[in-house]
Amino acid sequence: SVRITREYAGCPDKTLDKTVLIRLIRLIRKDKVWDKVRCIIWKMKITEIQKGDALYKKALELRYLLFFKDHNLPRTIINDDLENTGTHIAVSQKNVLIAYGRLSELKNKEFQISQMLVAPSHQNKGYAEKLLQAIIQIAKNRGAQNITLNARTSVTGLYKKSGFQLVGQIYNSASTGVPHIKMTLHKNFL
């Protein structure tokens, strides 16, 4: 008998027998429930990681490669004011980093999401949405009144789907020159 266990935020732990698995494979082939079934097959985990963890080190490397290396910036740029106080969240499978994001409390009940990324080989598969929802839930659990972020203009659609609204004008990042815009999710949308 074939058994697969699903493990990730939002999926109860269940074991599938061969008959159920065959039905799921048929549905996958029809592309009707691929996103829902992926969590079963890949055993994706969304977890808080600590500085010094292997996944944290992988996240630092991936952040540098995706955000800063092409701009010839030093690796030390990753160590900004929020790095030591932020909550670091990773999406992983068998200790392979799939996605990463950071949540920081700026002041009483005001939070900021930053440094969100998905490894290039896993992009456009729904991981950013799952990570974003997990980070929003953590902020809610901590009593968030507002959540802000500075989005690259190329990915504002991701945040709009979760209720974030554009605030102000587009600006170029001071360190990279990449166009960004501030976005906010208010208490009544949490």
C-alpha positions as CSV (number, residue, x, y, z in Angstrom):
1,S,0.0,0.0,0.0
2,V,1.3,3.5,-0.9
3,R,1.2,6.1,1.9
4,I,2.0,9.8,1.7
5,T,1.7,12.2,4.6
6,R,1.0,15.9,4.1
7,E,2.7,18.4,6.4
8,Y,2.4,22.2,6.1
9,A,0.4,25.0,7.7
10,G,-3.2,24.6,6.9
11,C,-3.2,20.9,6.0
12,P,-4.2,18.5,8.6
13,D,-1.9,15.5,9.0
14,K,-3.5,12.6,7.1
15,T,-2.3,9.4,5.4
16,L,-3.5,8.5,2.0
17,D,-4.1,5.0,0.8
18,K,-3.4,3.8,-2.8
19,T,-7.0,4.3,-4.0
20,V,-7.1,8.0,-2.9
21,L,-3.7,8.6,-4.3
22,I,-4.8,7.3,-7.7
23,R,-7.8,9.6,-7.7
24,L,-5.6,12.5,-6.8
25,I,-3.2,11.7,-9.7
26,R,-6.0,11.6,-12.1
27,L,-7.2,15.1,-10.9
28,I,-3.6,16.4,-11.1
29,R,-3.4,15.3,-14.7
30,K,-6.6,17.3,-15.4
31,D,-4.9,20.3,-13.7
32,K,-8.0,20.8,-11.5
33,V,-6.4,20.6,-8.0
34,W,-2.7,20.8,-8.6
35,D,-2.1,23.5,-6.0
36,K,-4.0,21.6,-3.3
37,V,-2.3,18.3,-4.0
38,R,1.2,19.6,-4.2
39,C,1.4,20.0,-0.4
40,I,0.6,16.3,-0.1
41,I,3.3,15.1,-2.4
42,W,6.1,17.5,-1.5
43,K,5.7,17.6,2.3
44,M,6.2,21.3,2.3
45,K,6.8,23.0,5.7
46,I,6.4,26.6,6.7
47,T,8.4,27.2,9.8
48,E,10.1,30.0,11.8
49,I,13.8,29.7,11.5
50,Q,16.5,31.1,13.8
51,K,19.8,32.9,13.0
52,G,22.4,30.1,12.8
53,D,20.0,27.5,11.4
54,A,21.0,25.9,8.1
55,L,17.9,27.3,6.4
56,Y,18.6,30.8,7.7
57,K,22.1,30.6,6.2
58,K,20.6,29.4,2.9
59,A,18.1,32.3,3.1
60,L,20.9,34.8,3.5
61,E,22.7,33.4,0.5
62,L,19.6,33.5,-1.7
63,R,18.7,37.0,-0.5
64,Y,22.1,38.2,-1.6
65,L,22.0,36.4,-4.9
66,L,18.5,37.6,-5.9
67,F,18.4,41.1,-4.5
68,F,22.0,42.5,-4.3
69,K,24.6,40.6,-6.2
70,D,23.7,42.0,-9.7
71,H,24.1,45.5,-8.2
72,N,27.6,44.7,-7.0
73,L,26.7,45.4,-3.4
74,P,28.6,43.9,-0.5
75,R,27.2,40.9,1.4
76,T,27.0,43.1,4.6
77,I,24.0,44.9,3.1
78,I,21.8,42.0,4.3
79,N,22.4,43.0,7.9
80,D,20.0,45.9,8.0
81,D,18.3,47.3,11.2
82,L,15.6,44.7,11.1
83,E,17.7,41.6,10.7
84,N,18.3,40.9,14.4
85,T,14.8,41.6,15.7
86,G,12.8,40.2,12.8
87,T,11.0,36.8,12.7
88,H,12.4,34.8,9.9
89,I,10.0,32.4,8.1
90,A,11.0,29.7,5.6
91,V,9.1,27.4,3.3
92,S,11.1,24.2,2.9
93,Q,11.1,20.6,1.8
94,K,13.6,18.2,3.3
95,N,15.9,21.0,4.4
96,V,15.8,22.6,0.9
97,L,14.8,26.3,1.0
98,I,11.9,27.1,-1.3
99,A,10.9,30.5,0.0
100,Y,11.7,33.0,2.7
101,G,10.2,36.1,4.3
102,R,10.8,38.3,7.3
103,L,8.3,39.9,9.7
104,S,9.3,42.8,12.0
105,E,7.3,44.7,14.5
106,L,8.2,48.4,13.9
107,K,6.3,49.8,16.8
108,N,3.3,48.7,18.9
109,K,1.1,46.5,16.6
110,E,2.6,47.9,13.4
111,F,4.4,45.2,11.4
112,Q,6.5,45.1,8.2
113,I,7.1,42.2,5.8
114,S,10.4,42.3,4.0
115,Q,12.9,40.3,2.1
116,M,10.3,38.0,0.6
117,L,11.6,35.7,-2.1
118,V,11.1,32.3,-3.8
119,A,14.0,30.3,-5.1
120,P,14.1,30.6,-8.9
121,S,13.4,26.9,-9.5
122,H,10.2,27.1,-7.4
123,Q,8.8,30.4,-8.7
124,N,5.2,30.7,-10.1
125,K,4.0,27.6,-8.2
126,G,2.1,29.4,-5.4
127,Y,4.8,29.3,-2.7
128,A,4.9,33.1,-2.4
129,E,1.1,33.2,-1.7
130,K,1.4,30.4,0.9
131,L,4.3,32.2,2.6
132,L,2.6,35.5,2.6
133,Q,-0.6,34.0,4.2
134,A,1.5,32.4,6.9
135,I,3.4,35.6,7.6
136,I,0.1,37.6,7.8
137,Q,-1.3,34.9,10.2
138,I,1.7,35.3,12.5
139,A,1.2,39.1,12.5
140,K,-2.5,38.6,13.3
141,N,-1.6,36.3,16.1
142,R,0.6,39.1,17.5
143,G,-2.3,41.6,17.4
144,A,-1.3,43.5,14.2
145,Q,-3.2,46.7,13.5
146,N,-1.4,47.3,10.2
147,I,1.1,45.4,8.0
148,T,3.3,47.3,5.5
149,L,5.8,46.3,2.9
150,N,7.8,47.8,0.2
151,A,7.1,45.8,-2.9
152,R,9.0,45.6,-6.1
153,T,6.6,47.0,-8.7
154,S,6.8,43.8,-10.7
155,V,5.1,41.8,-7.9
156,T,2.4,44.1,-6.5
157,G,-0.3,41.7,-7.8
158,L,0.7,39.1,-5.3
159,Y,0.2,41.4,-2.4
160,K,-3.1,42.9,-3.9
161,K,-4.6,39.4,-3.9
162,S,-4.1,39.3,-0.1
163,G,-5.7,42.7,0.4
164,F,-2.7,45.0,0.4
165,Q,-3.3,48.5,-1.0
166,L,-0.8,50.8,-2.8
167,V,0.3,53.8,-0.7
168,G,2.1,56.8,-2.2
169,Q,4.3,56.9,-5.3
170,I,6.7,54.5,-7.0
171,Y,10.3,55.1,-5.8
172,N,13.7,53.5,-6.6
173,S,15.3,51.6,-3.8
174,A,18.2,53.6,-2.4
175,S,20.5,50.5,-2.5
176,T,19.6,48.8,-5.8
177,G,17.7,51.4,-7.8
178,V,14.9,48.8,-8.4
179,P,11.4,50.4,-8.5
180,H,9.3,49.8,-5.4
181,I,6.1,51.0,-3.9
182,K,4.8,50.9,-0.3
183,M,1.8,48.7,0.4
184,T,-0.4,48.4,3.5
185,L,-2.8,45.9,4.9
186,H,-5.1,47.6,7.5
187,K,-6.7,46.0,10.6
188,N,-10.1,45.7,8.9
189,F,-8.6,43.5,6.2
190,L,-6.7,41.2,8.7
